Amino acid sequence: MWFKMAKINKNTKIGDILEKHPDKVKILFKYGLHCIGCSVANQETLEEATAAHGINLKALLKELNE
């Protein structure tokens, strides 16, 4: 059975990306999100993290979902 994986969106928690999409860690690092080991990563959304670090959310989401 084939199914489409849910897209990563602004409400996706950083911890979920690290757990479910470990192949995306390089992209997070590229954008300056060095969230591995960060105490808030499990509860912080991608939108919150990019706002806190001054990162372009739209560009990051596009690359994460390619």
PDBQT receptor file of N, H, CA, C and O in Angstrom, charges set to zero:
ATOM      1  N   MET A   1       0.839  -1.181   0.000  1.00  0.00    +0.000 N 
ATOM      2  CA  MET A   1       0.000   0.000   0.000  1.00  0.00    +0.000 C 
ATOM      3  C   MET A   1       0.885   1.246   0.000  1.00  0.00    +0.000 C 
ATOM      4  O   MET A   1       1.815   1.349   0.799  1.00  0.00    +0.000 OA
ATOM      5  N   TRP A   2       0.599   2.174  -0.881  1.00  0.00    +0.000 N 
ATOM      6  H   TRP A   2      -0.157   2.090  -1.530  1.00  0.00    +0.000 HD
ATOM      7  CA  TRP A   2       1.355   3.418  -0.994  1.00  0.00    +0.000 C 
ATOM      8  C   TRP A   2       0.596   4.530  -0.304  1.00  0.00    +0.000 C 
ATOM      9  O   TRP A   2      -0.628   4.609  -0.409  1.00  0.00    +0.000 OA
ATOM     10  N   PHE A   3       1.300   5.374   0.388  1.00  0.00    +0.000 N 
ATOM     11  H   PHE A   3       2.294   5.310   0.473  1.00  0.00    +0.000 HD
ATOM     12  CA  PHE A   3       0.685   6.541   0.993  1.00  0.00    +0.000 C 
ATOM     13  C   PHE A   3       1.687   7.676   0.957  1.00  0.00    +0.000 C 
ATOM     14  O   PHE A   3       2.898   7.460   0.912  1.00  0.00    +0.000 OA
ATOM     15  N   LYS A   4       1.164   8.879   0.976  1.00  0.00    +0.000 N 
ATOM     16  H   LYS A   4       0.180   9.054   1.012  1.00  0.00    +0.000 HD
ATOM     17  CA  LYS A   4       2.010  10.063   0.914  1.00  0.00    +0.000 C 
ATOM     18  C   LYS A   4       2.351  10.519   2.334  1.00  0.00    +0.000 C 
ATOM     19  O   LYS A   4       1.467  10.636   3.183  1.00  0.00    +0.000 OA
ATOM     20  N   MET A   5       3.626  10.774   2.584  1.00  0.00    +0.000 N 
ATOM     21  H   MET A   5       4.344  10.679   1.894  1.00  0.00    +0.000 HD
ATOM     22  CA  MET A   5       4.057  11.246   3.881  1.00  0.00    +0.000 C 
ATOM     23  C   MET A   5       3.578  12.681   4.085  1.00  0.00    +0.000 C 
ATOM     24  O   MET A   5       3.632  13.503   3.170  1.00  0.00    +0.000 OA
ATOM     25  N   ALA A   6       3.112  12.966   5.289  1.00  0.00    +0.000 N 
ATOM     26  H   ALA A   6       3.068  12.298   6.032  1.00  0.00    +0.000 HD
ATOM     27  CA  ALA A   6       2.648  14.312   5.605  1.00  0.00    +0.000 C 
ATOM     28  C   ALA A   6       3.785  15.308   5.448  1.00  0.00    +0.000 C 
ATOM     29  O   ALA A   6       4.930  15.022   5.798  1.00  0.00    +0.000 OA
ATOM     30  N   LYS A   7       3.461  16.463   4.926  1.00  0.00    +0.000 N 
ATOM     31  H   LYS A   7       2.530  16.695   4.642  1.00  0.00    +0.000 HD
ATOM     32  CA  LYS A   7       4.463  17.511   4.764  1.00  0.00    +0.000 C 
ATOM     33  C   LYS A   7       4.821  18.117   6.112  1.00  0.00    +0.000 C 
ATOM     34  O   LYS A   7       4.010  18.152   7.038  1.00  0.00    +0.000 OA
ATOM     35  N   ILE A   8       6.031  18.583   6.193  1.00  0.00    +0.000 N 
ATOM     36  H   ILE A   8       6.689  18.555   5.441  1.00  0.00    +0.000 HD
ATOM     37  CA  ILE A   8       6.470  19.348   7.346  1.00  0.00    +0.000 C 
ATOM     38  C   ILE A   8       5.879  20.742   7.176  1.00  0.00    +0.000 C 
ATOM     39  O   ILE A   8       5.958  21.325   6.096  1.00  0.00    +0.000 OA
ATOM     40  N   ASN A   9       5.284  21.277   8.247  1.00  0.00    +0.000 N 
ATOM     41  H   ASN A   9       5.219  20.803   9.125  1.00  0.00    +0.000 HD
ATOM     42  CA  ASN A   9       4.682  22.609   8.159  1.00  0.00    +0.000 C 
ATOM     43  C   ASN A   9       5.132  23.461   9.340  1.00  0.00    +0.000 C 
ATOM     44  O   ASN A   9       5.906  23.006  10.183  1.00  0.00    +0.000 OA
ATOM     45  N   LYS A  10       4.648  24.688   9.397  1.00  0.00    +0.000 N 
ATOM     46  H   LYS A  10       4.019  25.057   8.712  1.00  0.00    +0.000 HD
ATOM     47  CA  LYS A  10       5.086  25.638  10.418  1.00  0.00    +0.000 C 
ATOM     48  C   LYS A  10       4.766  25.172  11.829  1.00  0.00    +0.000 C 
ATOM     49  O   LYS A  10       5.398  25.622  12.784  1.00  0.00    +0.000 OA
ATOM     50  N   ASN A  11       3.799  24.282  11.975  1.00  0.00    +0.000 N 
ATOM     51  H   ASN A  11       3.285  23.917  11.199  1.00  0.00    +0.000 HD
ATOM     52  CA  ASN A  11       3.403  23.783  13.290  1.00  0.00    +0.000 C 
ATOM     53  C   ASN A  11       4.102  22.484  13.685  1.00  0.00    +0.000 C 
ATOM     54  O   ASN A  11       3.888  21.973  14.785  1.00  0.00    +0.000 OA
ATOM     55  N   THR A  12       4.929  21.954  12.799  1.00  0.00    +0.000 N 
ATOM     56  H   THR A  12       5.103  22.369  11.906  1.00  0.00    +0.000 HD
ATOM     57  CA  THR A  12       5.667  20.731  13.112  1.00  0.00    +0.000 C 
ATOM     58  C   THR A  12       6.700  21.036  14.189  1.00  0.00    +0.000 C 
ATOM     59  O   THR A  12       7.440  22.015  14.088  1.00  0.00    +0.000 OA
ATOM     60  N   LYS A  13       6.748  20.215  15.199  1.00  0.00    +0.000 N 
ATOM     61  H   LYS A  13       6.146  19.421  15.282  1.00  0.00    +0.000 HD
ATOM     62  CA  LYS A  13       7.702  20.416  16.290  1.00  0.00    +0.000 C 
ATOM     63  C   LYS A  13       9.098  19.966  15.845  1.00  0.00    +0.000 C 
ATOM     64  O   LYS A  13       9.251  18.972  15.135  1.00  0.00    +0.000 OA
ATOM     65  N   ILE A  14      10.098  20.715  16.275  1.00  0.00    +0.000 N 
ATOM     66  H   ILE A  14       9.973  21.523  16.851  1.00  0.00    +0.000 HD
ATOM     67  CA  ILE A  14      11.483  20.398  15.924  1.00  0.00    +0.000 C 
ATOM     68  C   ILE A  14      11.813  18.969  16.355  1.00  0.00    +0.000 C 
ATOM     69  O   ILE A  14      12.472  18.236  15.617  1.00  0.00    +0.000 OA
ATOM     70  N   GLY A  15      11.365  18.575  17.530  1.00  0.00    +0.000 N 
ATOM     71  H   GLY A  15      10.830  19.170  18.130  1.00  0.00    +0.000 HD
ATOM     72  CA  GLY A  15      11.612  17.223  18.029  1.00  0.00    +0.000 C 
ATOM     73  C   GLY A  15      11.054  16.157  17.103  1.00  0.00    +0.000 C 
ATOM     74  O   GLY A  15      11.666  15.103  16.926  1.00  0.00    +0.000 OA
ATOM     75  N   ASP A  16       9.882  16.426  16.505  1.00  0.00    +0.000 N 
ATOM     76  H   ASP A  16       9.385  17.282  16.649  1.00  0.00    +0.000 HD
ATOM     77  CA  ASP A  16       9.283  15.477  15.561  1.00  0.00    +0.000 C 
ATOM     78  C   ASP A  16      10.111  15.369  14.291  1.00  0.00    +0.000 C 
ATOM     79  O   ASP A  16      10.251  14.280  13.734  1.00  0.00    +0.000 OA
ATOM     80  N   ILE A  17      10.657  16.474  13.831  1.00  0.00    +0.000 N 
ATOM     81  H   ILE A  17      10.543  17.359  14.284  1.00  0.00    +0.000 HD
ATOM     82  CA  ILE A  17      11.510  16.437  12.638  1.00  0.00    +0.000 C 
ATOM     83  C   ILE A  17      12.751  15.604  12.932  1.00  0.00    +0.000 C 
ATOM     84  O   ILE A  17      13.146  14.762  12.126  1.00  0.00    +0.000 OA
ATOM     85  N   LEU A  18      13.360  15.840  14.086  1.00  0.00    +0.000 N 
ATOM     86  H   LEU A  18      13.039  16.524  14.741  1.00  0.00    +0.000 HD
ATOM     87  CA  LEU A  18      14.567  15.093  14.447  1.00  0.00    +0.000 C 
ATOM     88  C   LEU A  18      14.286  13.600  14.571  1.00  0.00    +0.000 C 
ATOM     89  O   LEU A  18      15.123  12.778  14.198  1.00  0.00    +0.000 OA
ATOM     90  N   GLU A  19      13.115  13.244  15.092  1.00  0.00    +0.000 N 
ATOM     91  H   GLU A  19      12.435  13.912  15.395  1.00  0.00    +0.000 HD
ATOM     92  CA  GLU A  19      12.765  11.840  15.296  1.00  0.00    +0.000 C 
ATOM     93  C   GLU A  19      12.297  11.149  14.018  1.00  0.00    +0.000 C 
ATOM     94  O   GLU A  19      12.735  10.040  13.709  1.00  0.00    +0.000 OA
ATOM     95  N   LYS A  20      11.409  11.806  13.279  1.00  0.00    +0.000 N 
ATOM     96  H   LYS A  20      11.053  12.706  13.529  1.00  0.00    +0.000 HD
ATOM     97  CA  LYS A  20      10.763  11.175  12.128  1.00  0.00    +0.000 C 
ATOM     98  C   LYS A  20      11.471  11.417  10.802  1.00  0.00    +0.000 C 
ATOM     99  O   LYS A  20      11.262  10.674   9.843  1.00  0.00    +0.000 OA
ATOM    100  N   HIS A  21      12.304  12.449  10.739  1.00  0.00    +0.000 N 
ATOM    101  H   HIS A  21      12.474  13.052  11.518  1.00  0.00    +0.000 HD
ATOM    102  CA  HIS A  21      12.971  12.810   9.489  1.00  0.00    +0.000 C 
ATOM    103  C   HIS A  21      14.457  13.094   9.737  1.00  0.00    +0.000 C 
ATOM    104  O   HIS A  21      14.927  14.192   9.440  1.00  0.00    +0.000 OA
ATOM    105  N   PRO A  22      15.196  12.128  10.274  1.00  0.00    +0.000 N 
ATOM    106  CA  PRO A  22      16.605  12.398  10.591  1.00  0.00    +0.000 C 
ATOM    107  C   PRO A  22      17.428  12.829   9.378  1.00  0.00    +0.000 C 
ATOM    108  O   PRO A  22      18.481  13.448   9.529  1.00  0.00    +0.000 OA
ATOM    109  N   ASP A  23      16.957  12.507   8.194  1.00  0.00    +0.000 N 
ATOM    110  H   ASP A  23      16.102  12.003   8.072  1.00  0.00    +0.000 HD
ATOM    111  CA  ASP A  23      17.645  12.923   6.972  1.00  0.00    +0.000 C 
ATOM    112  C   ASP A  23      17.552  14.433   6.743  1.00  0.00    +0.000 C 
ATOM    113  O   ASP A  23      18.281  14.969   5.910  1.00  0.00    +0.000 OA
ATOM    114  N   LYS A  24      16.679  15.119   7.459  1.00  0.00    +0.000 N 
ATOM    115  H   LYS A  24      16.086  14.683   8.137  1.00  0.00    +0.000 HD
ATOM    116  CA  LYS A  24      16.488  16.562   7.302  1.00  0.00    +0.000 C 
ATOM    117  C   LYS A  24      17.390  17.384   8.220  1.00  0.00    +0.000 C 
ATOM    118  O   LYS A  24      17.409  18.611   8.125  1.00  0.00    +0.000 OA
ATOM    119  N   VAL A  25      18.137  16.726   9.106  1.00  0.00    +0.000 N 
ATOM    120  H   VAL A  25      18.122  15.729   9.183  1.00  0.00    +0.000 HD
ATOM    121  CA  VAL A  25      18.994  17.432  10.068  1.00  0.00    +0.000 C 
ATOM    122  C   VAL A  25      19.997  18.337   9.345  1.00  0.00    +0.000 C 
ATOM    123  O   VAL A  25      20.256  19.454   9.795  1.00  0.00    +0.000 OA
ATOM    124  N   LYS A  26      20.554  17.868   8.242  1.00  0.00    +0.000 N 
ATOM    125  H   LYS A  26      20.343  16.961   7.877  1.00  0.00    +0.000 HD
ATOM    126  CA  LYS A  26      21.520  18.685   7.493  1.00  0.00    +0.000 C 
ATOM    127  C   LYS A  26      20.899  19.999   7.029  1.00  0.00    +0.000 C 
ATOM    128  O   LYS A  26      21.564  21.035   7.010  1.00  0.00    +0.000 OA
ATOM    129  N   ILE A  27      19.630  19.952   6.657  1.00  0.00    +0.000 N 
ATOM    130  H   ILE A  27      19.089  19.111   6.672  1.00  0.00    +0.000 HD
ATOM    131  CA  ILE A  27      18.943  21.167   6.207  1.00  0.00    +0.000 C 
ATOM    132  C   ILE A  27      18.736  22.115   7.385  1.00  0.00    +0.000 C 
ATOM    133  O   ILE A  27      18.927  23.323   7.248  1.00  0.00    +0.000 OA
ATOM    134  N   LEU A  28      18.348  21.577   8.535  1.00  0.00    +0.000 N 
ATOM    135  H   LEU A  28      18.193  20.595   8.646  1.00  0.00    +0.000 HD
ATOM    136  CA  LEU A  28      18.194  22.416   9.720  1.00  0.00    +0.000 C 
ATOM    137  C   LEU A  28      19.515  23.098  10.066  1.00  0.00    +0.000 C 
ATOM    138  O   LEU A  28      19.548  24.291  10.367  1.00  0.00    +0.000 OA
ATOM    139  N   PHE A  29      20.603  22.330  10.018  1.00  0.00    +0.000 N 
ATOM    140  H   PHE A  29      20.576  21.361   9.773  1.00  0.00    +0.000 HD
ATOM    141  CA  PHE A  29      21.931  22.888  10.299  1.00  0.00    +0.000 C 
ATOM    142  C   PHE A  29      22.293  23.978   9.292  1.00  0.00    +0.000 C 
ATOM    143  O   PHE A  29      22.844  25.015   9.661  1.00  0.00    +0.000 OA
ATOM    144  N   LYS A  30      21.981  23.738   8.030  1.00  0.00    +0.000 N 
ATOM    145  H   LYS A  30      21.533  22.895   7.731  1.00  0.00    +0.000 HD
ATOM    146  CA  LYS A  30      22.284  24.707   6.970  1.00  0.00    +0.000 C 
ATOM    147  C   LYS A  30      21.643  26.062   7.263  1.00  0.00    +0.000 C 
ATOM    148  O   LYS A  30      22.220  27.107   6.962  1.00  0.00    +0.000 OA
ATOM    149  N   TYR A  31      20.443  26.039   7.852  1.00  0.00    +0.000 N 
ATOM    150  H   TYR A  31      19.973  25.191   8.096  1.00  0.00    +0.000 HD
ATOM    151  CA  TYR A  31      19.722  27.265   8.155  1.00  0.00    +0.000 C 
ATOM    152  C   TYR A  31      20.046  27.824   9.544  1.00  0.00    +0.000 C 
ATOM    153  O   TYR A  31      19.479  28.834   9.961  1.00  0.00    +0.000 OA
ATOM    154  N   GLY A  32      20.954  27.165  10.248  1.00  0.00    +0.000 N 
ATOM    155  H   GLY A  32      21.415  26.345   9.909  1.00  0.00    +0.000 HD
ATOM    156  CA  GLY A  32      21.368  27.670  11.554  1.00  0.00    +0.000 C 
ATOM    157  C   GLY A  32      20.567  27.143  12.730  1.00  0.00    +0.000 C 
ATOM    158  O   GLY A  32      20.682  27.663  13.840  1.00  0.00    +0.000 OA
ATOM    159  N   LEU A  33      19.754  26.115  12.503  1.00  0.00    +0.000 N 
ATOM    160  H   LEU A  33      19.660  25.693  11.601  1.00  0.00    +0.000 HD
ATOM    161  CA  LEU A  33      19.003  25.501  13.591  1.00  0.00    +0.000 C 
ATOM    162  C   LEU A  33      19.777  24.277  14.084  1.00  0.00    +0.000 C 
ATOM    163  O   LEU A  33      19.652  23.184  13.533  1.00  0.00    +0.000 OA
ATOM    164  N   HIS A  34      20.551  24.475  15.095  1.00  0.00    +0.000 N 
ATOM    165  H   HIS A  34      20.652  25.364  15.543  1.00  0.00    +0.000 HD
ATOM    166  CA  HIS A  34      21.375  23.400  15.670  1.00  0.00    +0.000 C 
ATOM    167  C   HIS A  34      20.643  22.845  16.879  1.00  0.00    +0.000 C 
ATOM    168  O   HIS A  34      21.115  22.963  18.010  1.00  0.00    +0.000 OA
ATOM    169  N   CYS A  35      19.492  22.242  16.635  1.00  0.00    +0.000 N 
ATOM    170  H   CYS A  35      19.109  22.146  15.717  1.00  0.00    +0.000 HD
ATOM    171  CA  CYS A  35      18.539  21.881  17.692  1.00  0.00    +0.000 C 
ATOM    172  C   CYS A  35      18.821  20.559  18.398  1.00  0.00    +0.000 C 
ATOM    173  O   CYS A  35      18.186  20.266  19.411  1.00  0.00    +0.000 OA
ATOM    174  N   ILE A  36      19.725  19.778  17.909  1.00  0.00    +0.000 N 
ATOM    175  H   ILE A  36      20.241  20.016  17.086  1.00  0.00    +0.000 HD
ATOM    176  CA  ILE A  36      20.008  18.502  18.560  1.00  0.00    +0.000 C 
ATOM    177  C   ILE A  36      20.545  18.781  19.957  1.00  0.00    +0.000 C 
ATOM    178  O   ILE A  36      21.546  19.479  20.121  1.00  0.00    +0.000 OA
ATOM    179  N   GLY A  37      19.877  18.234  20.952  1.00  0.00    +0.000 N 
ATOM    180  H   GLY A  37      19.064  17.667  20.819  1.00  0.00    +0.000 HD
ATOM    181  CA  GLY A  37      20.293  18.426  22.328  1.00  0.00    +0.000 C 
ATOM    182  C   GLY A  37      19.702  19.659  22.991  1.00  0.00    +0.000 C 
ATOM    183  O   GLY A  37      19.875  19.848  24.195  1.00  0.00    +0.000 OA
ATOM    184  N   CYS A  38      19.019  20.489  22.247  1.00  0.00    +0.000 N 
ATOM    185  H   CYS A  38      18.878  20.335  21.269  1.00  0.00    +0.000 HD
ATOM    186  CA  CYS A  38      18.402  21.692  22.821  1.00  0.00    +0.000 C 
ATOM    187  C   CYS A  38      17.195  21.270  23.664  1.00  0.00    +0.000 C 
ATOM    188  O   CYS A  38      16.374  20.462  23.230  1.00  0.00    +0.000 OA
ATOM    189  N   SER A  39      17.101  21.819  24.856  1.00  0.00    +0.000 N 
ATOM    190  H   SER A  39      17.767  22.476  25.209  1.00  0.00    +0.000 HD
ATOM    191  CA  SER A  39      16.046  21.407  25.777  1.00  0.00    +0.000 C 
ATOM    192  C   SER A  39      14.638  21.788  25.312  1.00  0.00    +0.000 C 
ATOM    193  O   SER A  39      13.669  21.156  25.733  1.00  0.00    +0.000 OA
ATOM    194  N   VAL A  40      14.502  22.787  24.470  1.00  0.00    +0.000 N 
ATOM    195  H   VAL A  40      15.289  23.301  24.128  1.00  0.00    +0.000 HD
ATOM    196  CA  VAL A  40      13.169  23.188  24.012  1.00  0.00    +0.000 C 
ATOM    197  C   VAL A  40      12.781  22.585  22.664  1.00  0.00    +0.000 C 
ATOM    198  O   VAL A  40      11.653  22.782  22.212  1.00  0.00    +0.000 OA
ATOM    199  N   ALA A  41      13.675  21.865  22.022  1.00  0.00    +0.000 N 
ATOM    200  H   ALA A  41      14.591  21.705  22.390  1.00  0.00    +0.000 HD
ATOM    201  CA  ALA A  41      13.423  21.337  20.679  1.00  0.00    +0.000 C 
ATOM    202  C   ALA A  41      12.193  20.439  20.612  1.00  0.00    +0.000 C 
ATOM    203  O   ALA A  41      11.474  20.457  19.613  1.00  0.00    +0.000 OA
ATOM    204  N   ASN A  42      11.941  19.659  21.648  1.00  0.00    +0.000 N 
ATOM    205  H   ASN A  42      12.525  19.644  22.460  1.00  0.00    +0.000 HD
ATOM    206  CA  ASN A  42      10.808  18.739  21.600  1.00  0.00    +0.000 C 
ATOM    207  C   ASN A  42       9.470  19.453  21.575  1.00  0.00    +0.000 C 
ATOM    208  O   ASN A  42       8.505  18.920  21.028  1.00  0.00    +0.000 OA
ATOM    209  N   GLN A  43       9.384  20.637  22.147  1.00  0.00    +0.000 N 
ATOM    210  H   GLN A  43      10.168  21.070  22.591  1.00  0.00    +0.000 HD
ATOM    211  CA  GLN A  43       8.117  21.349  22.231  1.00  0.00    +0.000 C 
ATOM    212  C   GLN A  43       8.009  22.556  21.309  1.00  0.00    +0.000 C 
ATOM    213  O   GLN A  43       6.913  23.081  21.110  1.00  0.00    +0.000 OA
ATOM    214  N   GLU A  44       9.119  23.004  20.746  1.00  0.00    +0.000 N 
ATOM    215  H   GLU A  44      10.009  22.578  20.907  1.00  0.00    +0.000 HD
ATOM    216  CA  GLU A  44       9.116  24.202  19.909  1.00  0.00    +0.000 C 
ATOM    217  C   GLU A  44       8.727  23.857  18.483  1.00  0.00    +0.000 C 
ATOM    218  O   GLU A  44       9.220  22.884  17.913  1.00  0.00    +0.000 OA
ATOM    219  N   THR A  45       7.836  24.663  17.907  1.00  0.00    +0.000 N 
ATOM    220  H   THR A  45       7.435  25.454  18.370  1.00  0.00    +0.000 HD
ATOM    221  CA  THR A  45       7.445  24.454  16.514  1.00  0.00    +0.000 C 
ATOM    222  C   THR A  45       8.497  25.057  15.587  1.00  0.00    +0.000 C 
ATOM    223  O   THR A  45       9.329  25.863  16.003  1.00  0.00    +0.000 OA
ATOM    224  N   LEU A  46       8.438  24.653  14.348  1.00  0.00    +0.000 N 
ATOM    225  H   LEU A  46       7.762  23.999  14.011  1.00  0.00    +0.000 HD
ATOM    226  CA  LEU A  46       9.350  25.202  13.353  1.00  0.00    +0.000 C 
ATOM    227  C   LEU A  46       9.144  26.703  13.220  1.00  0.00    +0.000 C 
ATOM    228  O   LEU A  46      10.112  27.444  13.047  1.00  0.00    +0.000 OA
ATOM    229  N   GLU A  47       7.908  27.162  13.297  1.00  0.00    +0.000 N 
ATOM    230  H   GLU A  47       7.122  26.560  13.438  1.00  0.00    +0.000 HD
ATOM    231  CA  GLU A  47       7.619  28.588  13.216  1.00  0.00    +0.000 C 
ATOM    232  C   GLU A  47       8.263  29.342  14.383  1.00  0.00    +0.000 C 
ATOM    233  O   GLU A  47       8.857  30.401  14.181  1.00  0.00    +0.000 OA
ATOM    234  N   GLU A  48       8.151  28.813  15.583  1.00  0.00    +0.000 N 
ATOM    235  H   GLU A  48       7.668  27.953  15.748  1.00  0.00    +0.000 HD
ATOM    236  CA  GLU A  48       8.740  29.446  16.762  1.00  0.00    +0.000 C 
ATOM    237  C   GLU A  48      10.265  29.486  16.672  1.00  0.00    +0.000 C 
ATOM    238  O   GLU A  48      10.891  30.492  17.007  1.00  0.00    +0.000 OA
ATOM    239  N   ALA A  49      10.846  28.390  16.220  1.00  0.00    +0.000 N 
ATOM    240  H   ALA A  49      10.337  27.573  15.948  1.00  0.00    +0.000 HD
ATOM    241  CA  ALA A  49      12.306  28.308  16.121  1.00  0.00    +0.000 C 
ATOM    242  C   ALA A  49      12.854  29.279  15.084  1.00  0.00    +0.000 C 
ATOM    243  O   ALA A  49      13.861  29.944  15.325  1.00  0.00    +0.000 OA
ATOM    244  N   THR A  50      12.196  29.364  13.930  1.00  0.00    +0.000 N 
ATOM    245  H   THR A  50      11.378  28.824  13.734  1.00  0.00    +0.000 HD
ATOM    246  CA  THR A  50      12.698  30.267  12.893  1.00  0.00    +0.000 C 
ATOM    247  C   THR A  50      12.522  31.721  13.312  1.00  0.00    +0.000 C 
ATOM    248  O   THR A  50      13.366  32.560  12.998  1.00  0.00    +0.000 OA
ATOM    249  N   ALA A  51      11.449  32.028  14.009  1.00  0.00    +0.000 N 
ATOM    250  H   ALA A  51      10.763  31.346  14.265  1.00  0.00    +0.000 HD
ATOM    251  CA  ALA A  51      11.237  33.400  14.491  1.00  0.00    +0.000 C 
ATOM    252  C   ALA A  51      12.307  33.778  15.517  1.00  0.00    +0.000 C 
ATOM    253  O   ALA A  51      12.828  34.893  15.497  1.00  0.00    +0.000 OA
ATOM    254  N   ALA A  52      12.628  32.851  16.403  1.00  0.00    +0.000 N 
ATOM    255  H   ALA A  52      12.206  31.945  16.419  1.00  0.00    +0.000 HD
ATOM    256  CA  ALA A  52      13.625  33.115  17.449  1.00  0.00    +0.000 C 
ATOM    257  C   ALA A  52      15.027  33.306  16.884  1.00  0.00    +0.000 C 
ATOM    258  O   ALA A  52      15.849  34.014  17.466  1.00  0.00    +0.000 OA
ATOM    259  N   HIS A  53      15.293  32.667  15.741  1.00  0.00    +0.000 N 
ATOM    260  H   HIS A  53      14.625  32.092  15.269  1.00  0.00    +0.000 HD
ATOM    261  CA  HIS A  53      16.637  32.710  15.159  1.00  0.00    +0.000 C 
ATOM    262  C   HIS A  53      16.734  33.588  13.913  1.00  0.00    +0.000 C 
ATOM    263  O   HIS A  53      17.791  33.650  13.285  1.00  0.00    +0.000 OA
ATOM    264  N   GLY A  54      15.634  34.273  13.544  1.00  0.00    +0.000 N 
ATOM    265  H   GLY A  54      14.775  34.223  14.054  1.00  0.00    +0.000 HD
ATOM    266  CA  GLY A  54      15.650  35.152  12.382  1.00  0.00    +0.000 C 
ATOM    267  C   GLY A  54      15.849  34.422  11.064  1.00  0.00    +0.000 C 
ATOM    268  O   GLY A  54      16.574  34.894  10.189  1.00  0.00    +0.000 OA
ATOM    269  N   ILE A  55      15.206  33.276  10.925  1.00  0.00    +0.000 N 
ATOM    270  H   ILE A  55      14.617  32.892  11.636  1.00  0.00    +0.000 HD
ATOM    271  CA  ILE A  55      15.359  32.431   9.736  1.00  0.00    +0.000 C 
ATOM    272  C   ILE A  55      14.102  32.527   8.871  1.00  0.00    +0.000 C 
ATOM    273  O   ILE A  55      12.991  32.627   9.392  1.00  0.00    +0.000 OA
ATOM    274  N   ASN A  56      14.280  32.498   7.555  1.00  0.00    +0.000 N 
ATOM    275  H   ASN A  56      15.183  32.417   7.132  1.00  0.00    +0.000 HD
ATOM    276  CA  ASN A  56      13.175  32.563   6.605  1.00  0.00    +0.000 C 
ATOM    277  C   ASN A  56      12.408  31.238   6.634  1.00  0.00    +0.000 C 
ATOM    278  O   ASN A  56      12.872  30.235   6.092  1.00  0.00    +0.000 OA
ATOM    279  N   LEU A  57      11.242  31.241   7.264  1.00  0.00    +0.000 N 
ATOM    280  H   LEU A  57      10.865  32.056   7.705  1.00  0.00    +0.000 HD
ATOM    281  CA  LEU A  57      10.431  30.033   7.414  1.00  0.00    +0.000 C 
ATOM    282  C   LEU A  57       9.997  29.461   6.074  1.00  0.00    +0.000 C 
ATOM    283  O   LEU A  57      10.063  28.250   5.864  1.00  0.00    +0.000 OA
ATOM    284  N   LYS A  58       9.559  30.311   5.182  1.00  0.00    +0.000 N 
ATOM    285  H   LYS A  58       9.505  31.295   5.353  1.00  0.00    +0.000 HD
ATOM    286  CA  LYS A  58       9.053  29.843   3.871  1.00  0.00    +0.000 C 
ATOM    287  C   LYS A  58      10.136  29.105   3.095  1.00  0.00    +0.000 C 
ATOM    288  O   LYS A  58       9.877  28.045   2.526  1.00  0.00    +0.000 OA
ATOM    289  N   ALA A  59      11.341  29.653   3.068  1.00  0.00    +0.000 N 
ATOM    290  H   ALA A  59      11.552  30.514   3.530  1.00  0.00    +0.000 HD
ATOM    291  CA  ALA A  59      12.447  29.011   2.346  1.00  0.00    +0.000 C 
ATOM    292  C   ALA A  59      12.828  27.688   2.994  1.00  0.00    +0.000 C 
ATOM    293  O   ALA A  59      13.094  26.705   2.303  1.00  0.00    +0.000 OA
ATOM    294  N   LEU A  60      12.852  27.667   4.321  1.00  0.00    +0.000 N 
ATOM    295  H   LEU A  60      12.635  28.466   4.882  1.00  0.00    +0.000 HD
ATOM    296  CA  LEU A  60      13.191  26.427   5.031  1.00  0.00    +0.000 C 
ATOM    297  C   LEU A  60      12.159  25.350   4.774  1.00  0.00    +0.000 C 
ATOM    298  O   LEU A  60      12.514  24.204   4.499  1.00  0.00    +0.000 OA
ATOM    299  N   LEU A  61      10.889  25.703   4.860  1.00  0.00    +0.000 N 
ATOM    300  H   LEU A  61      10.601  26.634   5.083  1.00  0.00    +0.000 HD
ATOM    301  CA  LEU A  61       9.825  24.716   4.606  1.00  0.00    +0.000 C 
ATOM    302  C   LEU A  61       9.905  24.158   3.188  1.00  0.00    +0.000 C 
ATOM    303  O   LEU A  61       9.714  22.962   2.969  1.00  0.00    +0.000 OA
ATOM    304  N   LYS A  62      10.187  25.033   2.235  1.00  0.00    +0.000 N 
ATOM    305  H   LYS A  62      10.343  26.005   2.413  1.00  0.00    +0.000 HD
ATOM    306  CA  LYS A  62      10.296  24.568   0.846  1.00  0.00    +0.000 C 
ATOM    307  C   LYS A  62      11.402  23.514   0.728  1.00  0.00    +0.000 C 
ATOM    308  O   LYS A  62      11.206  22.467   0.112  1.00  0.00    +0.000 OA
ATOM    309  N   GLU A  63      12.546  23.794   1.314  1.00  0.00    +0.000 N 
ATOM    310  H   GLU A  63      12.705  24.645   1.815  1.00  0.00    +0.000 HD
ATOM    311  CA  GLU A  63      13.654  22.844   1.215  1.00  0.00    +0.000 C 
ATOM    312  C   GLU A  63      13.393  21.566   2.005  1.00  0.00    +0.000 C 
ATOM    313  O   GLU A  63      13.760  20.481   1.556  1.00  0.00    +0.000 OA
ATOM    314  N   LEU A  64      12.774  21.677   3.157  1.00  0.00    +0.000 N 
ATOM    315  H   LEU A  64      12.476  22.559   3.522  1.00  0.00    +0.000 HD
ATOM    316  CA  LEU A  64      12.475  20.479   3.961  1.00  0.00    +0.000 C 
ATOM    317  C   LEU A  64      11.496  19.545   3.254  1.00  0.00    +0.000 C 
ATOM    318  O   LEU A  64      11.547  18.331   3.449  1.00  0.00    +0.000 OA
ATOM    319  N   ASN A  65      10.613  20.101   2.441  1.00  0.00    +0.000 N 
ATOM    320  H   ASN A  65      10.572  21.087   2.283  1.00  0.00    +0.000 HD
ATOM    321  CA  ASN A  65       9.597  19.292   1.783  1.00  0.00    +0.000 C 
ATOM    322  C   ASN A  65       9.930  18.889   0.355  1.00  0.00    +0.000 C 
ATOM    323  O   ASN A  65       9.113  18.258  -0.315  1.00  0.00    +0.000 OA
ATOM    324  N   GLU A  66      11.112  19.243  -0.116  1.00  0.00    +0.000 N 
ATOM    325  H   GLU A  66      11.776  19.756   0.428  1.00  0.00    +0.000 HD
ATOM    326  CA  GLU A  66      11.504  18.842  -1.480  1.00  0.00    +0.000 C 
ATOM    327  C   GLU A  66      11.909  17.383  -1.512  1.00  0.00    +0.000 C 
ATOM    328  O   GLU A  66      12.269  16.866  -2.570  1.00  0.00    +0.000 OA
TER     329      GLU A  66
